[in-house]
Amino acid sequence: MVKVCWTDWFDRDNPSGSGDWEILTQLRDEYPGKICPTPVGIEVETTTGLSMAAAGEVIAAADTTTGFICKNEDQPDHRCFDYRVRFVCHPPFCNQHICWSRWFDLDNPSGTGDWENLSSLRNKYPGAICDEPLLIEAVTVDTRTPALATGQNFYIFNPTTGFVCRNSDQTKKGCLDYKVRFGCCCNP
């Protein structure tokens, strides 16, 4: 019997507009480090607890690559229920003991932005980051403000690729200067 564990439930979208879109890449952006790199299953239910089958709607996608999509235009009443999703992961993702790398600040936000790519960090600091990071944390260099609390938009923010803040994605001045660290499964 293979051991698996579940992530928390996620509900980032509502069915207003074109439908309910719980896209995996967007969920990873909004909840960095909360979904394993390679989910092996997905569960979908309405926010009121109905299973996808019991809801009886036409579903465009419900898989571990895309995530979940319900399009309003596909429904007889032109309105999807509000759904939430969770994913099945293999250990050591759930209930793992996390060990954190040191902080890295490879780039400054001049030019196109602040690029703290995992591949570039590994090239500059060989052996300093584990092979399969599970979590990423980003804070400002000066005040250690968590990146998600700055109000800035991030192009990439996940443990398998790293962190990128592009100046062109900001509504006000350019990106702040960030540093990152990676959470890895501790060796027993």
Residue frames as qw, qx, qy, qz and C-alpha x, y, z in Angstrom:
[[0.000, 0.889, 0.458, 0.000, 0.00, 0.00, 0.00],
 [0.420, 0.364, -0.003, 0.831, 1.43, 3.36, -1.07],
 [0.238, -0.633, -0.456, 0.579, 1.25, 6.10, 1.55],
 [0.193, 0.526, 0.304, 0.771, -0.16, 9.40, 0.37],
 [0.151, -0.495, -0.489, 0.702, -1.33, 12.59, 2.02],
 [0.192, 0.797, 0.507, 0.266, -3.68, 15.42, 1.15],
 [0.223, 0.219, -0.076, 0.947, -2.97, 19.12, 0.81],
 [0.171, 0.404, 0.477, -0.762, -5.29, 21.72, 2.31],
 [0.384, 0.684, 0.612, 0.101, -8.38, 22.72, 0.34],
 [0.213, -0.237, 0.194, 0.928, -7.93, 25.64, -2.09],
 [0.259, 0.758, 0.596, 0.058, -10.60, 27.99, -3.47],
 [0.323, -0.303, 0.115, 0.889, -8.96, 30.90, -5.29],
 [0.122, -0.072, -0.470, -0.871, -11.69, 31.66, -7.85],
 [0.422, 0.351, 0.599, -0.583, -15.45, 32.19, -7.82],
 [0.453, 0.352, 0.760, 0.304, -17.83, 31.30, -10.66],
 [0.237, 0.855, 0.143, -0.440, -18.42, 34.91, -11.65],
 [0.082, 0.634, -0.568, -0.519, -17.12, 35.81, -15.09],
 [0.586, 0.326, -0.615, -0.415, -16.50, 32.80, -17.31],
 [0.873, -0.170, -0.445, -0.109, -16.65, 30.11, -14.61],
 [0.654, -0.703, 0.277, -0.041, -14.70, 28.61, -11.72],
 [0.706, 0.559, -0.375, 0.219, -11.00, 28.20, -12.54],
 [0.673, -0.668, 0.317, 0.007, -8.87, 26.49, -9.89],
 [0.741, 0.592, -0.293, 0.120, -5.79, 26.24, -12.13],
 [0.879, -0.308, -0.123, 0.342, -2.80, 24.44, -10.61],
 [0.544, 0.288, -0.062, 0.786, -0.21, 27.01, -11.78],
 [0.172, -0.668, -0.040, -0.723, -2.27, 29.86, -10.34],
 [0.785, -0.589, -0.150, -0.121, -2.81, 27.96, -7.08],
 [0.813, -0.077, -0.139, 0.560, 0.96, 27.44, -6.82],
 [0.263, 0.484, -0.022, 0.835, 1.51, 31.19, -7.37],
 [0.419, -0.660, -0.073, -0.619, -1.07, 32.13, -4.76],
 [0.811, -0.534, 0.173, -0.166, -0.07, 29.45, -2.23],
 [0.477, 0.628, -0.605, 0.107, 3.68, 28.91, -2.70],
 [0.091, 0.364, -0.865, 0.333, 4.97, 25.72, -1.16],
 [0.591, -0.046, 0.501, -0.630, 1.51, 24.39, -0.27],
 [0.908, 0.311, 0.071, -0.272, 1.17, 21.94, -3.20],
 [0.720, -0.313, 0.531, 0.318, 3.69, 19.20, -3.89],
 [0.021, 0.514, -0.540, -0.666, 5.74, 19.40, -7.10],
 [0.326, 0.075, -0.805, -0.490, 4.03, 16.35, -8.64],
 [0.617, -0.045, 0.438, -0.652, 0.49, 15.70, -7.33],
 [0.008, 0.059, -0.972, -0.227, -0.77, 12.16, -7.92],
 [0.063, -0.548, -0.829, -0.094, -4.47, 12.90, -7.42],
 [0.119, -0.173, 0.027, -0.977, -7.05, 15.64, -7.18],
 [0.055, -0.528, -0.828, 0.183, -10.33, 15.90, -5.27],
 [0.084, -0.208, -0.190, -0.956, -12.96, 18.46, -6.18],
 [0.122, -0.583, -0.789, 0.150, -16.12, 19.46, -4.32],
 [0.043, -0.786, -0.248, -0.564, -18.36, 22.48, -4.08],
 [0.093, 0.382, -0.486, 0.781, -17.69, 24.87, -1.23],
 [0.667, -0.301, 0.165, -0.661, -20.91, 23.53, 0.32],
 [0.469, -0.327, 0.804, -0.167, -19.57, 19.96, 0.30],
 [0.868, 0.368, 0.184, -0.278, -21.16, 18.38, -2.80],
 [0.623, -0.196, 0.603, 0.459, -18.91, 16.00, -4.70],
 [0.109, 0.357, -0.487, -0.789, -18.22, 16.85, -8.33],
 [0.098, -0.186, -0.922, -0.325, -20.43, 13.91, -9.37],
 [0.032, -0.598, -0.727, 0.337, -23.28, 15.00, -7.08],
 [0.060, 0.558, 0.006, -0.828, -23.10, 18.55, -8.45],
 [0.613, 0.469, 0.633, 0.057, -23.78, 17.09, -11.90],
 [0.236, 0.874, -0.093, -0.414, -22.13, 19.87, -13.90],
 [0.827, 0.502, -0.005, 0.252, -20.17, 19.64, -17.14],
 [0.517, -0.746, 0.250, 0.336, -16.52, 19.90, -16.14],
 [0.561, 0.786, -0.260, -0.034, -13.85, 21.03, -18.61],
 [0.548, 0.428, -0.634, 0.339, -10.87, 19.77, -16.56],
 [0.686, -0.634, 0.230, -0.273, -10.17, 18.05, -13.24],
 [0.931, 0.162, -0.200, 0.260, -6.65, 16.64, -13.25],
 [0.671, -0.605, 0.023, 0.429, -3.23, 16.93, -11.65],
 [0.530, 0.143, 0.281, 0.787, -1.74, 18.80, -14.61],
 [0.006, -0.567, -0.327, -0.756, -4.34, 21.53, -15.19],
 [0.118, 0.047, 0.558, -0.820, -6.24, 21.62, -11.93],
 [0.208, 0.525, 0.808, -0.168, -9.97, 22.27, -12.22],
 [0.108, 0.090, -0.258, -0.956, -12.10, 24.20, -14.72],
 [0.222, 0.575, 0.778, -0.119, -15.87, 24.62, -14.79],
 [0.068, 0.060, 0.318, 0.944, -17.09, 26.93, -17.58],
 [0.355, 0.358, 0.444, -0.740, -20.36, 28.79, -17.09],
 [0.485, 0.381, -0.374, -0.693, -21.13, 28.50, -20.82],
 [0.314, 0.116, -0.929, -0.158, -21.14, 24.68, -20.56],
 [0.091, 0.211, 0.831, -0.506, -23.90, 24.62, -17.91],
 [0.017, 0.576, 0.749, 0.328, -27.63, 24.51, -18.74],
 [0.204, -0.899, -0.364, 0.132, -28.24, 27.44, -16.35],
 [0.461, 0.716, -0.105, 0.514, -24.98, 29.16, -17.48],
 [0.282, -0.779, 0.364, -0.426, -23.61, 29.19, -13.92],
 [0.647, 0.134, -0.707, 0.253, -21.10, 26.88, -12.22],
 [0.691, -0.689, -0.212, 0.056, -21.13, 26.11, -8.55],
 [0.019, -0.851, 0.478, -0.214, -18.25, 27.49, -6.50],
 [0.958, 0.001, -0.270, 0.098, -15.68, 24.68, -6.18],
 [0.299, -0.802, 0.516, -0.043, -12.63, 23.96, -4.10],
 [0.861, 0.327, -0.388, 0.034, -9.81, 21.49, -4.77],
 [0.512, -0.688, 0.515, -0.012, -7.15, 19.57, -2.93],
 [0.632, 0.545, -0.542, -0.101, -4.35, 17.36, -4.15],
 [0.953, -0.286, 0.084, 0.056, -2.87, 14.00, -3.23],
 [0.232, 0.806, -0.532, 0.114, 0.89, 14.03, -2.63],
 [0.868, -0.009, -0.442, 0.225, 3.47, 11.38, -1.79],
 [0.581, -0.777, 0.110, 0.216, 5.40, 11.68, 1.40],
 [0.416, -0.321, -0.521, 0.672, 7.67, 13.32, 2.35],
 [0.016, 0.479, 0.220, 0.850, 5.60, 16.34, 1.27],
 [0.545, -0.648, -0.170, -0.505, 2.99, 16.17, 4.04],
 [0.768, -0.635, 0.055, -0.053, 4.05, 16.08, 7.67],
 [0.792, 0.313, -0.212, 0.480, 7.65, 16.33, 6.63],
 [0.506, -0.705, -0.042, 0.495, 10.37, 17.86, 8.70],
 [0.482, 0.832, 0.074, 0.265, 11.56, 20.92, 6.81],
 [0.600, -0.437, 0.082, 0.665, 15.14, 22.11, 6.86],
 [0.308, 0.938, 0.122, -0.105, 15.76, 25.55, 5.35],
 [0.704, 0.331, 0.015, 0.628, 18.68, 26.60, 3.18],
 [0.293, -0.421, -0.136, 0.847, 20.52, 29.81, 3.94],
 [0.330, 0.834, 0.258, -0.358, 19.18, 33.01, 2.35],
 [0.565, 0.095, 0.463, 0.677, 20.28, 33.85, -1.21],
 [0.221, 0.876, 0.152, -0.401, 20.31, 37.26, -2.92],
 [0.678, 0.080, 0.477, 0.553, 21.81, 36.70, -6.37],
 [0.264, 0.501, 0.424, 0.707, 20.25, 39.61, -8.24],
 [0.018, -0.389, -0.318, 0.865, 19.23, 43.22, -7.63],
 [0.410, 0.653, 0.613, -0.172, 16.06, 44.74, -9.10],
 [0.083, 0.640, -0.304, -0.701, 17.90, 46.92, -11.62],
 [0.047, 0.134, -0.832, -0.536, 17.37, 46.14, -15.29],
 [0.467, -0.218, -0.632, -0.579, 14.29, 43.96, -15.84],
 [0.731, -0.531, -0.103, -0.415, 13.67, 43.03, -12.21],
 [0.351, -0.559, 0.707, -0.254, 14.87, 40.76, -9.39],
 [0.846, 0.213, -0.430, -0.235, 15.70, 37.26, -10.68],
 [0.380, -0.484, 0.742, -0.268, 16.38, 34.62, -8.03],
 [0.832, 0.215, -0.379, -0.344, 16.12, 31.58, -10.34],
 [0.872, -0.371, 0.315, -0.052, 16.78, 28.19, -8.76],
 [0.892, 0.322, 0.065, 0.311, 19.02, 27.11, -11.67],
 [0.308, 0.777, -0.231, 0.498, 21.17, 30.27, -11.40],
 [0.515, -0.708, 0.351, -0.331, 21.41, 29.91, -7.62],
 [0.962, -0.138, 0.225, 0.072, 22.50, 26.28, -7.98],
 [0.726, 0.545, -0.076, 0.412, 25.17, 27.31, -10.52],
 [0.065, 0.787, -0.309, 0.531, 26.57, 29.99, -8.22],
 [0.429, -0.496, 0.599, -0.460, 26.20, 27.97, -4.99],
 [0.671, 0.127, -0.695, -0.223, 26.68, 24.29, -5.91],
 [0.510, -0.123, -0.810, 0.262, 25.40, 21.87, -3.28],
 [0.033, -0.048, 0.443, -0.895, 23.77, 24.62, -1.18],
 [0.634, 0.073, 0.093, -0.764, 20.17, 23.76, -2.19],
 [0.579, -0.020, 0.807, -0.113, 18.67, 20.27, -2.04],
 [0.125, 0.023, 0.811, 0.571, 17.71, 18.38, -5.21],
 [0.185, -0.523, -0.720, -0.417, 13.94, 18.67, -4.66],
 [0.036, -0.028, 0.387, -0.921, 12.92, 21.80, -2.74],
 [0.083, -0.532, -0.843, -0.012, 9.39, 21.60, -1.32],
 [0.116, -0.900, -0.369, 0.203, 8.97, 25.21, -0.18],
 [0.447, 0.352, 0.024, 0.822, 10.28, 28.66, -1.04],
 [0.252, -0.830, -0.357, 0.346, 10.29, 31.79, 1.07],
 [0.421, 0.450, 0.126, 0.777, 11.03, 35.28, -0.23],
 [0.299, -0.828, -0.321, 0.350, 11.49, 38.43, 1.84],
 [0.286, 0.925, -0.084, 0.236, 12.78, 41.92, 1.15],
 [0.697, 0.213, -0.373, 0.574, 16.50, 42.32, 1.78],
 [0.071, 0.478, -0.273, 0.832, 16.20, 45.53, 3.81],
 [0.473, -0.332, 0.324, -0.749, 13.24, 44.92, 6.14],
 [0.016, -0.038, 0.998, -0.054, 12.65, 41.14, 5.74],
 [0.588, 0.229, 0.227, -0.742, 9.03, 41.85, 4.76],
 [0.569, 0.150, 0.803, 0.092, 7.44, 38.68, 3.32],
 [0.084, -0.022, 0.590, 0.803, 7.10, 39.01, -0.46],
 [0.107, -0.527, -0.790, -0.295, 3.35, 38.30, -0.36],
 [0.226, -0.760, -0.452, 0.408, 2.88, 41.23, 2.05],
 [0.287, -0.303, 0.197, 0.887, 4.53, 43.79, -0.28],
 [0.470, 0.682, 0.307, -0.469, 1.65, 44.07, -2.76],
 [0.132, 0.570, -0.599, -0.547, 3.99, 43.43, -5.68],
 [0.906, 0.297, 0.024, -0.301, 3.23, 41.04, -8.55],
 [0.417, -0.498, 0.734, 0.200, 5.49, 38.04, -9.11],
 [0.600, 0.448, -0.495, -0.440, 6.19, 36.35, -12.40],
 [0.749, 0.045, -0.659, 0.052, 7.57, 33.18, -10.77],
 [0.330, -0.527, 0.529, -0.577, 7.26, 32.16, -7.13],
 [0.960, -0.120, -0.065, -0.245, 7.61, 28.41, -6.59],
 [0.609, -0.607, 0.503, 0.092, 10.16, 26.00, -5.10],
 [0.834, 0.144, 0.461, 0.267, 10.90, 24.17, -8.34],
 [0.526, 0.680, 0.189, 0.474, 11.81, 27.26, -10.42],
 [0.427, -0.091, -0.250, 0.864, 12.64, 29.97, -7.90],
 [0.024, -0.796, -0.416, 0.438, 11.51, 33.58, -7.64],
 [0.339, 0.218, 0.347, 0.847, 11.19, 36.33, -10.27],
 [0.064, 0.798, 0.387, -0.457, 9.83, 39.83, -9.80],
 [0.459, 0.363, 0.401, 0.705, 9.68, 41.72, -13.10],
 [0.069, -0.303, -0.145, 0.939, 9.68, 45.52, -13.06],
 [0.229, -0.075, -0.525, -0.816, 7.21, 45.54, -15.97],
 [0.401, -0.422, -0.800, -0.147, 4.59, 43.71, -13.84],
 [0.264, -0.407, -0.532, 0.694, 4.48, 46.41, -11.14],
 [0.082, 0.850, 0.479, 0.202, 1.85, 49.17, -11.09],
 [0.212, -0.964, 0.113, 0.111, 4.11, 51.55, -9.20],
 [0.065, 0.786, -0.607, -0.099, 7.90, 51.77, -9.32],
 [0.621, 0.330, -0.704, -0.095, 9.96, 48.64, -9.98],
 [0.849, -0.266, -0.456, 0.028, 10.53, 45.56, -7.86],
 [0.482, -0.798, 0.332, -0.144, 11.96, 45.64, -4.38],
 [0.336, 0.516, -0.783, 0.090, 15.17, 43.74, -3.67],
 [0.895, -0.278, 0.035, -0.348, 14.35, 40.20, -2.47],
 [0.044, 0.448, -0.890, 0.076, 16.25, 37.29, -1.00],
 [0.859, -0.055, -0.263, -0.435, 15.03, 33.70, -1.03],
 [0.207, -0.383, 0.882, -0.180, 15.54, 30.45, 0.80],
 [0.668, 0.051, -0.601, -0.436, 14.34, 26.92, 0.08],
 [0.653, -0.324, 0.526, -0.437, 12.69, 24.36, 2.35],
 [0.546, 0.301, -0.759, -0.186, 13.78, 20.78, 1.89],
 [0.904, -0.338, -0.193, -0.179, 12.95, 17.48, 3.54],
 [0.265, -0.737, 0.599, -0.166, 15.44, 16.96, 6.36],
 [0.587, 0.238, -0.774, 0.004, 17.48, 13.79, 6.30],
 [0.798, -0.525, -0.205, -0.215, 16.33, 11.46, 9.08]]
